[in-house]
Amino acid sequence: MRFSISLIVALIVLLLVLAGVLSVYFAVGKEQTIPLLMVAIANVEAVVLLVFLITRGVLQPLKGYMKTLHKVGESDFSVRMSLGGPKEIREFGQGLNSMIEKLEHAQEREKQIEQLKTEFVSLVAHQLRAPLSDIKWALDALSEEDLGKLTQKQRVVLQKTTTSNERMIRLVNDLLNVTRIEEGRYLFHRELSQLADILLVMVEAYKPRASRKEVELLLELPQKPPPMLLLDREKMELAVQNLVDNALKYTPANGRVTVTLLYDTKKVEVKVQDTGIGIPEKERQRVFEKFFRASNAKSKEPEGTGLGLYLAKNIVEAHGGAMQFQSKENEGSMFGFTLPVSK
Amino acid sequence: MAKVLIIEDDKFLRELLSQKLLKEGYEVLEGVDGEAGLKKITEDKPDLVLLDLILPGKDGFEILTAAKSNPETANIPVLVLSNLGQQEEVEKALKLGAADFLVKAHFTPGEIVAKIKTIIT
C-alpha cells in the first residue's frame, strides 16, 4: 500500500462530506440544504485545517524519523533524529536517539573485539609456531643423524615425537585457517591444476603412516587423467589431506582406505572410502560443523579437532564443488567431493 | 662455492641451518639482526639470502625492500623463511621480490637446502 496517511485522511473527509450533503438533501429538501451546507463547509474547513496541522506537526517529524531509522537499519549508527513537532513526538525521538547511541557503542565494541581477535590469532601464529618450528628442526637434525648416530630405540622415540609435533603444527594451521574463513580473509589463488597429481602427492605422503597402522592405502586413478581444473593447489591438497587423514585415523588395523578419482564431461569426483568405525546415524547431519566430532570418534581416537571436514567443505565449496558422504556405523565411511568441469 | 647468507636472530635455528648448508658444501655467512644482515648483503654479495621476517631492529620486509631497491644487490635471490605465513604476508614478500616464502614449521632444514638447490644451481 503506497497511499500516504494524509491522502487517506483527505479521502475519508471527502467521503464524509459527500455523505453529509446527500443525507441533508434527502432529509430537509432543496431550500434548506444551502444554508445548512454553508455551516457544514465551515465545519469541514475546520476539520481540514486540523488535519493539516496534525500532518505538519506529527507526520512531518515522523517522516524524518523514518528516514533516519532506515539508515540505522543499514547499520549506520552515526545518525540521529532531528527533533521536532509536539512534545510527545520530540520525546519519542529522544528515546530513539538514546537507543541508537547504545547501538553505536555496541558496534564500536564489536570492532574492538574483532581487532583483538585478529591480534590474538597472529600472536598464536607466531608464539605457537616458533617453538614448534624449533622442535621440528631439532628433531630433524637428530633423525638425520647430524648430531650423532642413533640407536634403534632412539629412532622409534624420535619418530613418535615427530608425529606428535606434526600434529601440533597442523592444529595451529587449522585454527588459523578457520579464523581466516570466519573473517572472510581465506583467499583462493586458482591456477590450472591436475587433481590426479594432488591425490598422488597426498596418498604418497600418507603411505608411511598407513603401513605403520597396518592399513592398506590404495589410489585408483582413471586410465586417462581428467581435464585440468582451476584450483588453489595448496588448499585443495589440504582438503584431500583432511579426508585421507580422517579415513586413516578411524580405520583399525587390517582395514583399507581407497582413494578413487572419477570423472565425466560435467564433473570430477574424488572418493575416500574406508573400512573404519563409521558415523552413528543420528550424528550424521552434523559432520561438517566446526569442532564437531562423532561420539564414537571421540572415544576411540581422543586426538582430533573437528576442523578437518569443516575446512574441506569450505575449500570445496569455494571451488564451486560439493561435499558428499555415506556412512555406516562399524562398517566404514565414504567422504568425497565433486568439482564442476569448467566449459 | 656458493655463498649463502642466513639472516636469523634465533641462534639455535641459525646453527641448525648453517650446519646443514656446510654439510652440503655451501659457504655460510650469518647475520644476527636486520642491520647486520643488510650490511652483509651489500658488502659480501652472497649468492642467496635466507631471510627471517621478525627481526630485532630492521624487520625482514625492510631488508627485502632495501636489497631489491639497490641495483647492486637487486638480483640476489632472497628466500623468506618465517613463522608468519598469513596470506597477506606471503603476498607482500613475493611482491617485494622474494624468490619464495617458506613457513618454518612446514620445512625441515633439509627441505630448505633442496629448495636452495633449485634456485642456485
Interface residues (C-beta under 8 A of the other chain):
Chain A: S122 A125 H126 R129 A130 L132 S133 D134 K136 W137 A138 D140 A141 E144 D146 I169 V172 N173 L176 R180 R185 L187
Chain B: D10 F12 L13 L16 L17 Q19 K20 K23 I54 N83 L84 G85 Q86 Q87 E88 V103 K104 A105 H106 T108 P109 G110
